[in-house]
Structures are given as C-alpha cells and as structure tokens.
C-alpha cells in the first residue's frame, strides 16, 4: 500500500485542491490507511476510484482528514484576555465596526464565540465575522448550529441562557447570533487571502502542517492584518520566528502587527 501513496496524494490534489504534502506525512497517512481499512478497500488506487464514484465515501474522507476539534470559548483565560485587552484596543484604534476572520473555523464554535465576545463591546448590528474552512461538511454543520453540552460548557452563563435552546440532549444556537457570521470554503495553503483584517483567529489547526507550510500561512496572515491588528493562535501553537515576520508578541497566543 505504501508504494502508491505518492500517486494517491497527486490524485487527491487534482480532485480536491488539498495538498497532502503540506501535512505531516506519518500522521496523515496513518489516518488515511485507517479509513481505507475501515471501508474494506484494498489499495490506494481502488480507494481513489471509490472516492470519485461514491459521494458518501468522498464526504467521509474530507470530514476524516480535516481536523475538527472545537468548542466554544476554548481556553477561557485567552478569551478573557480578548475581552479585557484585545477588543477594547481594537475598538479604540479602529472603531466599533471591526473586520475579523475566523480561519479554519470548523463547526462554527469559534466564530459564534467571537460574535458573542464582541457583543459586549459593540452593537450586535455592527458585527459580521468572516468564517472559512476547507471542509464543506463542517461548514454545513456550523450553519445548522447544533452542539453537545461539552462544546458549550465554557460559554458565559448569560450568553448560554440568551442564545442557546436545548433540543433533546443538544443545544441550538440562536438565529440572532448565526446572522452575524458569513461562512465560505477556503484553503489556507492554496487560496487568496483578503486584506485589512483587524483580527485573524486561527487556532489549533496549523500544528498539523509542516514547518514550511506553517511559516507560509503566518506570513500571509501578517500581510492580511492591518497595522495595529492582531493574530490569535491556539494554545498548542507558537510562532518561533515571529520577529523575522514582523510580528510583536502581545502575550502567549496573541501577536500584533505594529502600526
């Protein structure tokens, strides 16, 4: 099976624009091999044929290789820093209509958290978060907005009462919050980046990329952020050469672009 992996990567790139070379090979290959075995398919060539002809298999593959571990207000202390320091600084610099991108947004937990966090500082009517992900399956889940109790455990109590409705064992986020997030597909390694963002949030995704791919994304983020803006990354990540890229380090997980 291993001898065909190069062929498999090329075929996936053609089919999906996902470049598996940008992921840590040992980790990603193990995930794919497990998926092939689960579906009782023999060989990468047969699996490629199956992906092309069977939509459920294709959707399963996309969902499986993209890393979708998310929850609302993940790492609450970092969101508290945003509430007390970052958002007030952005509002002071740029006013109360901020341009914010939630990159690799997964199932929507993060952009919806951003809407709620911002609503403490600016009118809800002024908020519109751009949220993107490679995986259209998780974007579809995000638009539905149904979450389990664990996902919303860190949501502040007042927001939980105001913006969530229990549906069986799950919780549905209100249309009032959903209306302030615009979802679309985007490939961080391939697609063009928009510019003039006041803040970009991209957390716990780049750890799965090679060092070269990480550097490329961080440099593109720097170009996309306006002077005075911030980049918020995950608790499992760091930008080792942030000074070389032009960033300042505001705290462990927030990096600034000097004005």
C-alpha positions in Angstrom: 0.0 0.0 0.0 2.8 2.4 0.9 4.3 2.4 -2.6 1.2 4.0 -4.0 0.9 6.9 -1.6 2.6 9.4 -3.9 0.0 8.6 -6.6 -2.8 9.0 -4.0 -1.6 12.4 -3.0 -1.5 13.6 -6.6 -5.0 12.3 -7.2 -6.4 13.9 -4.1 -4.8 17.2 -5.1 -6.5 17.0 -8.5 -9.8 16.1 -7.0 -10.0 18.4 -4.1 -7.1 21.0 -4.2 -6.0 19.6 -0.9 -2.2 19.2 -0.9 -1.4 16.3 1.4 2.3 17.2 1.1 1.7 20.1 3.4 0.6 17.8 6.3 2.9 15.7 8.5 3.1 12.6 6.4 3.3 9.9 9.1 0.3 11.3 10.9 -1.9 11.9 7.9 -1.0 8.6 6.2 -2.0 6.7 9.3 -5.4 8.4 9.3 -6.0 7.6 5.7 -4.8 4.0 6.0 -7.2 3.5 8.9 -10.0 4.9 6.8 -9.2 2.7 3.8 -9.1 -0.4 6.1 -12.4 0.6 7.7 -14.1 0.6 4.3 -12.6 -2.7 3.4 -10.9 -1.4 0.3 -7.6 -2.8 -0.9 -5.0 -0.3 -2.2 -4.9 3.5 -2.8 -5.9 3.1 -6.5 -9.1 1.3 -5.6 -9.8 3.9 -2.9 -9.4 6.8 -5.4 -11.8 5.1 -7.7 -14.3 4.7 -4.9 -13.9 8.4 -3.9 -14.6 9.5 -7.4 -17.8 7.4 -7.8 -19.3 7.3 -4.3 -20.3 10.7 -2.8 -20.8 9.3 0.8 -17.3 7.9 0.8 -15.9 11.2 -0.6 -17.7 13.2 2.1 -16.5 10.8 4.8 -12.9 11.2 3.5 -13.0 15.0 3.6 -14.5 15.0 7.0 -12.0 12.5 8.3 -8.8 14.1 7.1 -9.7 17.6 8.2 -9.1 18.1 11.9 -12.3 19.2 13.6 -11.8 19.5 17.3 -13.5 22.7 18.5 -15.6 24.1 21.3 -17.0 27.5 22.4 -14.6 29.8 24.3 -11.9 27.2 24.1 -9.2 28.1 26.7 -11.4 30.6 28.6 -8.4 32.6 30.0 -7.4 33.5 26.5 -10.9 34.7 25.7 -10.9 36.7 28.9 -7.7 38.4 27.7 -9.5 39.2 24.4 -12.5 40.7 26.3 -10.4 42.8 28.7 -7.5 43.8 26.4 -7.7 42.9 22.7 -11.2 44.0 21.8 -11.0 47.3 23.7 -7.7 48.1 22.0 -9.2 47.3 18.6 -12.3 49.4 19.2 -10.1 52.3 20.3 -7.9 52.1 17.2 -10.5 51.2 14.5 -13.9 52.0 15.8 -16.9 49.7 16.5 -17.2 48.0 13.1 -14.3 45.5 13.1 -13.2 43.2 10.3 -12.5 39.8 11.7 -11.6 36.5 10.1 -12.1 33.1 11.8 -9.8 30.9 9.7 -10.2 27.1 9.7 -13.4 27.7 11.7 -14.5 24.0 11.9 -18.1 23.6 13.2 -18.6 27.3 14.0 -17.9 27.3 17.7 -15.2 29.9 17.3 -16.9 32.5 15.0 -20.1 32.3 17.1 -17.9 32.8 20.2 -16.4 35.8 18.5 -19.8 37.3 17.8 -20.8 36.9 21.5 -17.5 38.3 22.8 -17.7 41.3 20.5 -21.3 42.0 21.5 -20.1 43.0 25.0 -18.3 46.0 23.4 -20.1 46.9 20.2 -23.7 46.7 18.9 -24.6 43.3 17.5 -25.8 45.0 14.3 -22.2 46.1 13.7 -20.8 42.6 13.8 -20.1 40.3 10.8 -17.5 37.6 11.2 -15.9 36.0 8.1 -15.6 32.3 8.8 -13.8 29.9 6.5 -12.9 26.2 6.4 -11.6 23.7 3.9 -14.3 21.2 4.7 -17.8 22.0 3.4 -19.2 19.2 5.7 -18.2 21.1 8.9 -19.4 24.4 7.3 -22.8 22.7 6.8 -22.8 21.6 10.5 -21.8 25.2 11.5 -24.8 26.6 9.7 -27.1 24.2 11.5 -25.6 25.3 14.8 -26.4 22.3 16.9 -23.9 21.4 19.7 -23.5 19.0 22.6 -23.2 20.1 26.2 -19.4 19.7 26.2 -19.0 22.1 23.3 -20.8 24.9 25.1 -19.5 24.3 28.6 -17.3 27.4 28.6 -19.9 29.8 27.3 -20.7 32.5 29.8 -23.9 31.8 31.6 -25.7 34.9 30.4 -25.0 34.1 26.8 -25.9 30.4 27.3 -29.3 31.5 28.6 -29.8 34.1 26.0 -28.6 32.4 22.8 -29.0 28.7 23.2 -32.1 26.5 23.2 -32.0 22.9 24.3 -33.1 20.4 21.7 -33.1 16.9 23.2 -29.5 16.3 24.5 -28.1 19.1 22.3 -28.1 22.9 22.2 -29.1 25.0 19.2 -27.5 28.5 18.8 -30.0 31.3 18.1 -30.5 32.7 14.6 -29.7 36.1 16.2 -26.1 35.0 16.5 -25.9 33.0 13.3 -26.9 36.0 11.3 -23.6 37.7 12.1 -21.3 35.0 10.6 -20.7 34.5 6.9 -19.3 31.1 6.1 -17.4 30.0 3.0 -14.9 27.4 1.8 -11.2 28.4 1.8 -7.9 26.5 1.5 -5.2 28.2 3.6 -2.5 26.7 1.5 -3.9 27.5 -1.9 -6.5 30.2 -2.0 -6.0 34.0 -2.0 -6.2 35.9 1.3 -8.3 39.0 1.8 -6.7 42.0 3.5 -7.3 44.8 6.1 -8.4 42.5 8.9 -8.4 44.0 12.4 -8.0 40.5 13.8 -7.5 37.0 12.4 -8.3 34.0 14.6 -6.7 30.6 13.6 -6.3 28.1 16.4 -5.1 24.6 16.8 -5.0 23.8 13.1 -1.5 24.7 11.9 0.0 22.1 14.3 -0.9 19.5 11.7 1.1 21.4 9.0 4.8 21.1 8.1 7.1 23.9 9.4 7.3 25.3 5.9 3.6 25.4 5.4 3.1 27.0 8.8 5.5 29.8 8.0 3.8 30.4 4.7 0.4 30.8 6.4 1.7 33.0 9.2 3.4 35.3 6.7 0.2 35.5 4.7 -1.8 36.3 7.8 0.7 39.1 8.6 0.0 40.6 5.1 -3.7 40.3 5.6 -3.8 42.0 9.0 -3.9 45.8 9.0 -1.2 47.7 11.1 -2.4 47.7 14.7 -4.3 44.4 14.3 -3.9 41.1 16.0 -3.5 37.4 15.2 -4.9 34.9 17.8 -3.5 31.4 17.6 -4.1 28.2 19.6 -2.7 27.1 22.9 -0.8 24.2 21.2 1.0 26.6 18.7 3.7 29.2 18.6 5.4 31.4 16.0 9.0 30.7 16.7 10.4 33.3 14.3 7.7 35.9 14.8 10.1 38.8 14.9 11.5 37.9 11.5 8.0 38.0 10.1 7.3 41.5 11.6 5.0 40.5 14.5 5.2 41.7 18.1 4.2 39.2 20.8 1.4 40.6 22.9 1.0 37.5 25.1 1.5 33.8 24.7 -1.2 33.5 22.0 -1.7 37.0 20.6 0.6 38.5 18.1 0.4 42.1 16.8 1.2 43.9 13.6 2.9 47.2 14.5 1.2 50.4 13.4 
